[in-house]
Amino acid sequence: MERIRLPKKEEGVLFLLEKDDECLIETRVKSGSGFFGHNRIPGGIIEGNESPGQAVFREVFEEFGVIARKIIYLDTFNEVTLNGDYIKLHAFLVIDFAGNVQELEPQKSILSWVRVEDASECLDLASSKLVIELAKKI
């Protein structure tokens, strides 16, 4: 009998940074990443006893050097990464942040600002396209 595959205990977040009708996307360049070579919405892993929202605040600062001031929860869903991991993701829209976005992890990804209305055309993964569509409804 086949067993139903369950998500890893580890959960993650996706977060869309939006400013002046543009949003930040990343091209994953880190070899071995579950999203290597693809354009996607930034994200990260929830650590320790963090809530998904706390993980967004931490990840936004660690990855881009900005302080998220206001986030909106969009949805939670499961995703299979390109290297076969099955993970639960919590999606958020970051609508206010302080500071200038910096590329603090160039070994991991290349950042680009794109118009929100054009973002779906630039993204490769259904989960990232879903986050864009959910954010457009806000």
mmCIF file of the C-alpha atoms, coordinates in Angstrom:
data_MODEL
# 
_entry.id   MODEL 
# 
loop_
_atom_site.group_PDB 
_atom_site.id 
_atom_site.type_symbol 
_atom_site.label_atom_id 
_atom_site.label_alt_id 
_atom_site.label_comp_id 
_atom_site.label_asym_id 
_atom_site.label_entity_id 
_atom_site.label_seq_id 
_atom_site.pdbx_PDB_ins_code 
_atom_site.Cartn_x 
_atom_site.Cartn_y 
_atom_site.Cartn_z 
_atom_site.occupancy 
_atom_site.B_iso_or_equiv 
_atom_site.pdbx_formal_charge 
_atom_site.auth_seq_id 
_atom_site.auth_comp_id 
_atom_site.auth_asym_id 
_atom_site.auth_atom_id 
_atom_site.pdbx_PDB_model_num 
ATOM 1   C CA . MET A 1 1   ? 0.000  0.000  0.000   1.00 0.00 ? 1   MET A CA 1 
ATOM 2   C CA . GLU A 1 2   ? 1.330  3.435  -0.939  1.00 0.00 ? 2   GLU A CA 1 
ATOM 3   C CA . ARG A 1 3   ? 1.743  5.990  1.818   1.00 0.00 ? 3   ARG A CA 1 
ATOM 4   C CA . ILE A 1 4   ? 0.556  9.536  1.437   1.00 0.00 ? 4   ILE A CA 1 
ATOM 5   C CA . ARG A 1 5   ? 3.509  11.876 1.337   1.00 0.00 ? 5   ARG A CA 1 
ATOM 6   C CA . LEU A 1 6   ? 3.441  14.480 4.102   1.00 0.00 ? 6   LEU A CA 1 
ATOM 7   C CA . PRO A 1 7   ? 5.240  17.838 4.199   1.00 0.00 ? 7   PRO A CA 1 
ATOM 8   C CA . LYS A 1 8   ? 8.537  18.140 6.045   1.00 0.00 ? 8   LYS A CA 1 
ATOM 9   C CA . LYS A 1 9   ? 8.273  19.288 9.648   1.00 0.00 ? 9   LYS A CA 1 
ATOM 10  C CA . GLU A 1 10  ? 10.164 22.385 8.541   1.00 0.00 ? 10  GLU A CA 1 
ATOM 11  C CA . GLU A 1 11  ? 7.880  25.113 7.173   1.00 0.00 ? 11  GLU A CA 1 
ATOM 12  C CA . GLY A 1 12  ? 8.694  28.162 5.103   1.00 0.00 ? 12  GLY A CA 1 
ATOM 13  C CA . VAL A 1 13  ? 7.506  31.594 4.106   1.00 0.00 ? 13  VAL A CA 1 
ATOM 14  C CA . LEU A 1 14  ? 7.205  33.415 0.807   1.00 0.00 ? 14  LEU A CA 1 
ATOM 15  C CA . PHE A 1 15  ? 7.051  37.193 0.929   1.00 0.00 ? 15  PHE A CA 1 
ATOM 16  C CA . LEU A 1 16  ? 6.349  39.730 -1.738  1.00 0.00 ? 16  LEU A CA 1 
ATOM 17  C CA . LEU A 1 17  ? 8.039  43.094 -1.182  1.00 0.00 ? 17  LEU A CA 1 
ATOM 18  C CA . GLU A 1 18  ? 6.048  45.752 -2.959  1.00 0.00 ? 18  GLU A CA 1 
ATOM 19  C CA . LYS A 1 19  ? 6.927  49.417 -3.471  1.00 0.00 ? 19  LYS A CA 1 
ATOM 20  C CA . ASP A 1 20  ? 5.691  51.991 -5.996  1.00 0.00 ? 20  ASP A CA 1 
ATOM 21  C CA . ASP A 1 21  ? 3.748  49.394 -8.057  1.00 0.00 ? 21  ASP A CA 1 
ATOM 22  C CA . GLU A 1 22  ? 6.848  47.183 -8.326  1.00 0.00 ? 22  GLU A CA 1 
ATOM 23  C CA . CYS A 1 23  ? 7.750  43.971 -6.566  1.00 0.00 ? 23  CYS A CA 1 
ATOM 24  C CA . LEU A 1 24  ? 11.002 42.196 -5.839  1.00 0.00 ? 24  LEU A CA 1 
ATOM 25  C CA . ILE A 1 25  ? 11.728 38.842 -7.455  1.00 0.00 ? 25  ILE A CA 1 
ATOM 26  C CA . GLU A 1 26  ? 14.831 36.703 -7.241  1.00 0.00 ? 26  GLU A CA 1 
ATOM 27  C CA . THR A 1 27  ? 16.610 34.418 -9.662  1.00 0.00 ? 27  THR A CA 1 
ATOM 28  C CA . ARG A 1 28  ? 18.052 31.524 -7.653  1.00 0.00 ? 28  ARG A CA 1 
ATOM 29  C CA . VAL A 1 29  ? 21.711 30.959 -8.549  1.00 0.00 ? 29  VAL A CA 1 
ATOM 30  C CA . LYS A 1 30  ? 22.723 28.732 -5.641  1.00 0.00 ? 30  LYS A CA 1 
ATOM 31  C CA . SER A 1 31  ? 23.451 25.235 -6.930  1.00 0.00 ? 31  SER A CA 1 
ATOM 32  C CA . GLY A 1 32  ? 21.479 22.578 -5.084  1.00 0.00 ? 32  GLY A CA 1 
ATOM 33  C CA . SER A 1 33  ? 18.686 24.966 -4.162  1.00 0.00 ? 33  SER A CA 1 
ATOM 34  C CA . GLY A 1 34  ? 15.182 23.616 -4.567  1.00 0.00 ? 34  GLY A CA 1 
ATOM 35  C CA . PHE A 1 35  ? 14.568 26.491 -6.978  1.00 0.00 ? 35  PHE A CA 1 
ATOM 36  C CA . PHE A 1 36  ? 17.975 26.733 -8.738  1.00 0.00 ? 36  PHE A CA 1 
ATOM 37  C CA . GLY A 1 37  ? 17.819 28.633 -12.023 1.00 0.00 ? 37  GLY A CA 1 
ATOM 38  C CA . HIS A 1 38  ? 14.268 29.892 -11.556 1.00 0.00 ? 38  HIS A CA 1 
ATOM 39  C CA . ASN A 1 39  ? 12.661 33.263 -10.932 1.00 0.00 ? 39  ASN A CA 1 
ATOM 40  C CA . ARG A 1 40  ? 10.546 33.292 -7.801  1.00 0.00 ? 40  ARG A CA 1 
ATOM 41  C CA . ILE A 1 41  ? 9.176  35.334 -4.936  1.00 0.00 ? 41  ILE A CA 1 
ATOM 42  C CA . PRO A 1 42  ? 11.752 35.504 -2.082  1.00 0.00 ? 42  PRO A CA 1 
ATOM 43  C CA . GLY A 1 43  ? 11.285 33.221 0.884   1.00 0.00 ? 43  GLY A CA 1 
ATOM 44  C CA . GLY A 1 44  ? 12.928 31.377 3.718   1.00 0.00 ? 44  GLY A CA 1 
ATOM 45  C CA . ILE A 1 45  ? 12.590 28.760 6.431   1.00 0.00 ? 45  ILE A CA 1 
ATOM 46  C CA . ILE A 1 46  ? 10.780 29.296 9.742   1.00 0.00 ? 46  ILE A CA 1 
ATOM 47  C CA . GLU A 1 47  ? 13.311 28.825 12.548  1.00 0.00 ? 47  GLU A CA 1 
ATOM 48  C CA . GLY A 1 48  ? 12.784 27.471 16.068  1.00 0.00 ? 48  GLY A CA 1 
ATOM 49  C CA . ASN A 1 49  ? 9.600  28.683 17.697  1.00 0.00 ? 49  ASN A CA 1 
ATOM 50  C CA . GLU A 1 50  ? 9.007  31.546 15.268  1.00 0.00 ? 50  GLU A CA 1 
ATOM 51  C CA . SER A 1 51  ? 5.563  32.232 13.909  1.00 0.00 ? 51  SER A CA 1 
ATOM 52  C CA . PRO A 1 52  ? 5.350  32.571 10.124  1.00 0.00 ? 52  PRO A CA 1 
ATOM 53  C CA . GLY A 1 53  ? 4.982  36.351 10.532  1.00 0.00 ? 53  GLY A CA 1 
ATOM 54  C CA . GLN A 1 54  ? 8.076  36.573 12.734  1.00 0.00 ? 54  GLN A CA 1 
ATOM 55  C CA . ALA A 1 55  ? 10.005 34.595 10.110  1.00 0.00 ? 55  ALA A CA 1 
ATOM 56  C CA . VAL A 1 56  ? 9.039  37.145 7.459   1.00 0.00 ? 56  VAL A CA 1 
ATOM 57  C CA . PHE A 1 57  ? 10.325 40.057 9.556   1.00 0.00 ? 57  PHE A CA 1 
ATOM 58  C CA . ARG A 1 58  ? 13.618 38.210 10.221  1.00 0.00 ? 58  ARG A CA 1 
ATOM 59  C CA . GLU A 1 59  ? 14.116 36.958 6.642   1.00 0.00 ? 59  GLU A CA 1 
ATOM 60  C CA . VAL A 1 60  ? 13.410 40.360 5.070   1.00 0.00 ? 60  VAL A CA 1 
ATOM 61  C CA . PHE A 1 61  ? 16.101 41.903 7.264   1.00 0.00 ? 61  PHE A CA 1 
ATOM 62  C CA . GLU A 1 62  ? 18.628 39.059 6.788   1.00 0.00 ? 62  GLU A CA 1 
ATOM 63  C CA . GLU A 1 63  ? 18.214 38.823 3.034   1.00 0.00 ? 63  GLU A CA 1 
ATOM 64  C CA . PHE A 1 64  ? 17.686 42.464 2.059   1.00 0.00 ? 64  PHE A CA 1 
ATOM 65  C CA . GLY A 1 65  ? 18.775 44.655 4.987   1.00 0.00 ? 65  GLY A CA 1 
ATOM 66  C CA . VAL A 1 66  ? 15.400 46.369 5.328   1.00 0.00 ? 66  VAL A CA 1 
ATOM 67  C CA . ILE A 1 67  ? 12.982 46.428 8.231   1.00 0.00 ? 67  ILE A CA 1 
ATOM 68  C CA . ALA A 1 68  ? 9.478  45.224 7.396   1.00 0.00 ? 68  ALA A CA 1 
ATOM 69  C CA . ARG A 1 69  ? 6.953  47.482 9.103   1.00 0.00 ? 69  ARG A CA 1 
ATOM 70  C CA . LYS A 1 70  ? 3.654  46.119 7.804   1.00 0.00 ? 70  LYS A CA 1 
ATOM 71  C CA . ILE A 1 71  ? 2.867  42.674 6.424   1.00 0.00 ? 71  ILE A CA 1 
ATOM 72  C CA . ILE A 1 72  ? -0.388 41.095 5.288   1.00 0.00 ? 72  ILE A CA 1 
ATOM 73  C CA . TYR A 1 73  ? -0.989 37.346 5.467   1.00 0.00 ? 73  TYR A CA 1 
ATOM 74  C CA . LEU A 1 74  ? -2.160 35.983 2.105   1.00 0.00 ? 74  LEU A CA 1 
ATOM 75  C CA . ASP A 1 75  ? -2.458 32.181 2.332   1.00 0.00 ? 75  ASP A CA 1 
ATOM 76  C CA . THR A 1 76  ? -0.897 28.874 3.373   1.00 0.00 ? 76  THR A CA 1 
ATOM 77  C CA . PHE A 1 77  ? -0.339 26.007 0.949   1.00 0.00 ? 77  PHE A CA 1 
ATOM 78  C CA . ASN A 1 78  ? 1.886  22.998 0.293   1.00 0.00 ? 78  ASN A CA 1 
ATOM 79  C CA . GLU A 1 79  ? 4.509  22.929 -2.453  1.00 0.00 ? 79  GLU A CA 1 
ATOM 80  C CA . VAL A 1 80  ? 6.869  20.384 -3.945  1.00 0.00 ? 80  VAL A CA 1 
ATOM 81  C CA . THR A 1 81  ? 10.244 21.978 -4.657  1.00 0.00 ? 81  THR A CA 1 
ATOM 82  C CA . LEU A 1 82  ? 12.212 21.171 -7.782  1.00 0.00 ? 82  LEU A CA 1 
ATOM 83  C CA . ASN A 1 83  ? 14.551 18.894 -5.792  1.00 0.00 ? 83  ASN A CA 1 
ATOM 84  C CA . GLY A 1 84  ? 11.594 16.884 -4.473  1.00 0.00 ? 84  GLY A CA 1 
ATOM 85  C CA . ASP A 1 85  ? 11.069 18.378 -1.005  1.00 0.00 ? 85  ASP A CA 1 
ATOM 86  C CA . TYR A 1 86  ? 7.459  18.775 0.071   1.00 0.00 ? 86  TYR A CA 1 
ATOM 87  C CA . ILE A 1 87  ? 6.974  21.834 2.274   1.00 0.00 ? 87  ILE A CA 1 
ATOM 88  C CA . LYS A 1 88  ? 4.196  23.935 3.796   1.00 0.00 ? 88  LYS A CA 1 
ATOM 89  C CA . LEU A 1 89  ? 4.560  27.607 2.841   1.00 0.00 ? 89  LEU A CA 1 
ATOM 90  C CA . HIS A 1 90  ? 2.926  30.693 4.352   1.00 0.00 ? 90  HIS A CA 1 
ATOM 91  C CA . ALA A 1 91  ? 2.615  33.637 1.945   1.00 0.00 ? 91  ALA A CA 1 
ATOM 92  C CA . PHE A 1 92  ? 2.765  37.304 2.931   1.00 0.00 ? 92  PHE A CA 1 
ATOM 93  C CA . LEU A 1 93  ? 2.713  40.705 1.286   1.00 0.00 ? 93  LEU A CA 1 
ATOM 94  C CA . VAL A 1 94  ? 5.180  43.252 2.714   1.00 0.00 ? 94  VAL A CA 1 
ATOM 95  C CA . ILE A 1 95  ? 3.528  46.592 2.030   1.00 0.00 ? 95  ILE A CA 1 
ATOM 96  C CA . ASP A 1 96  ? 5.736  48.837 4.133   1.00 0.00 ? 96  ASP A CA 1 
ATOM 97  C CA . PHE A 1 97  ? 9.429  48.599 4.910   1.00 0.00 ? 97  PHE A CA 1 
ATOM 98  C CA . ALA A 1 98  ? 12.216 50.931 6.012   1.00 0.00 ? 98  ALA A CA 1 
ATOM 99  C CA . GLY A 1 99  ? 15.533 51.197 4.211   1.00 0.00 ? 99  GLY A CA 1 
ATOM 100 C CA . ASN A 1 100 ? 16.880 50.422 0.769   1.00 0.00 ? 100 ASN A CA 1 
ATOM 101 C CA . VAL A 1 101 ? 16.839 46.844 -0.478  1.00 0.00 ? 101 VAL A CA 1 
ATOM 102 C CA . GLN A 1 102 ? 20.359 45.443 -0.710  1.00 0.00 ? 102 GLN A CA 1 
ATOM 103 C CA . GLU A 1 103 ? 21.540 42.247 -2.349  1.00 0.00 ? 103 GLU A CA 1 
ATOM 104 C CA . LEU A 1 104 ? 23.054 40.701 0.807   1.00 0.00 ? 104 LEU A CA 1 
ATOM 105 C CA . GLU A 1 105 ? 23.213 37.115 -0.489  1.00 0.00 ? 105 GLU A CA 1 
ATOM 106 C CA . PRO A 1 106 ? 24.536 37.361 -4.074  1.00 0.00 ? 106 PRO A CA 1 
ATOM 107 C CA . GLN A 1 107 ? 25.755 33.752 -3.878  1.00 0.00 ? 107 GLN A CA 1 
ATOM 108 C CA . LYS A 1 108 ? 22.131 32.704 -3.404  1.00 0.00 ? 108 LYS A CA 1 
ATOM 109 C CA . SER A 1 109 ? 20.132 34.898 -5.768  1.00 0.00 ? 109 SER A CA 1 
ATOM 110 C CA . ILE A 1 110 ? 20.037 37.868 -8.116  1.00 0.00 ? 110 ILE A CA 1 
ATOM 111 C CA . LEU A 1 111 ? 17.358 40.451 -7.324  1.00 0.00 ? 111 LEU A CA 1 
ATOM 112 C CA . SER A 1 112 ? 15.162 42.381 -9.759  1.00 0.00 ? 112 SER A CA 1 
ATOM 113 C CA . TRP A 1 113 ? 12.347 44.875 -9.376  1.00 0.00 ? 113 TRP A CA 1 
ATOM 114 C CA . VAL A 1 114 ? 9.476  44.339 -11.814 1.00 0.00 ? 114 VAL A CA 1 
ATOM 115 C CA . ARG A 1 115 ? 6.097  45.957 -12.239 1.00 0.00 ? 115 ARG A CA 1 
ATOM 116 C CA . VAL A 1 116 ? 3.478  44.026 -10.256 1.00 0.00 ? 116 VAL A CA 1 
ATOM 117 C CA . GLU A 1 117 ? 1.279  43.755 -13.342 1.00 0.00 ? 117 GLU A CA 1 
ATOM 118 C CA . ASP A 1 118 ? 4.165  42.153 -15.285 1.00 0.00 ? 118 ASP A CA 1 
ATOM 119 C CA . ALA A 1 119 ? 5.471  39.916 -12.510 1.00 0.00 ? 119 ALA A CA 1 
ATOM 120 C CA . SER A 1 120 ? 3.563  36.749 -13.436 1.00 0.00 ? 120 SER A CA 1 
ATOM 121 C CA . GLU A 1 121 ? 5.233  36.772 -16.854 1.00 0.00 ? 121 GLU A CA 1 
ATOM 122 C CA . CYS A 1 122 ? 8.678  36.855 -15.189 1.00 0.00 ? 122 CYS A CA 1 
ATOM 123 C CA . LEU A 1 123 ? 7.993  34.075 -12.677 1.00 0.00 ? 123 LEU A CA 1 
ATOM 124 C CA . ASP A 1 124 ? 8.516  30.371 -13.344 1.00 0.00 ? 124 ASP A CA 1 
ATOM 125 C CA . LEU A 1 125 ? 6.781  28.723 -10.397 1.00 0.00 ? 125 LEU A CA 1 
ATOM 126 C CA . ALA A 1 126 ? 3.063  28.375 -9.713  1.00 0.00 ? 126 ALA A CA 1 
ATOM 127 C CA . SER A 1 127 ? 3.514  29.223 -6.019  1.00 0.00 ? 127 SER A CA 1 
ATOM 128 C CA . SER A 1 128 ? 5.110  32.572 -6.866  1.00 0.00 ? 128 SER A CA 1 
ATOM 129 C CA . LYS A 1 129 ? 2.421  33.336 -9.436  1.00 0.00 ? 129 LYS A CA 1 
ATOM 130 C CA . LEU A 1 130 ? -0.211 32.501 -6.805  1.00 0.00 ? 130 LEU A CA 1 
ATOM 131 C CA . VAL A 1 131 ? 1.335  34.989 -4.364  1.00 0.00 ? 131 VAL A CA 1 
ATOM 132 C CA . ILE A 1 132 ? 1.248  37.705 -7.048  1.00 0.00 ? 132 ILE A CA 1 
ATOM 133 C CA . GLU A 1 133 ? -2.408 37.016 -7.812  1.00 0.00 ? 133 GLU A CA 1 
ATOM 134 C CA . LEU A 1 134 ? -3.352 37.011 -4.118  1.00 0.00 ? 134 LEU A CA 1 
ATOM 135 C CA . ALA A 1 135 ? -1.472 40.283 -3.580  1.00 0.00 ? 135 ALA A CA 1 
ATOM 136 C CA . LYS A 1 136 ? -3.302 41.933 -6.501  1.00 0.00 ? 136 LYS A CA 1 
ATOM 137 C CA . LYS A 1 137 ? -6.595 41.360 -4.649  1.00 0.00 ? 137 LYS A CA 1 
ATOM 138 C CA . ILE A 1 138 ? -5.451 43.433 -1.645  1.00 0.00 ? 138 ILE A CA 1 
# 
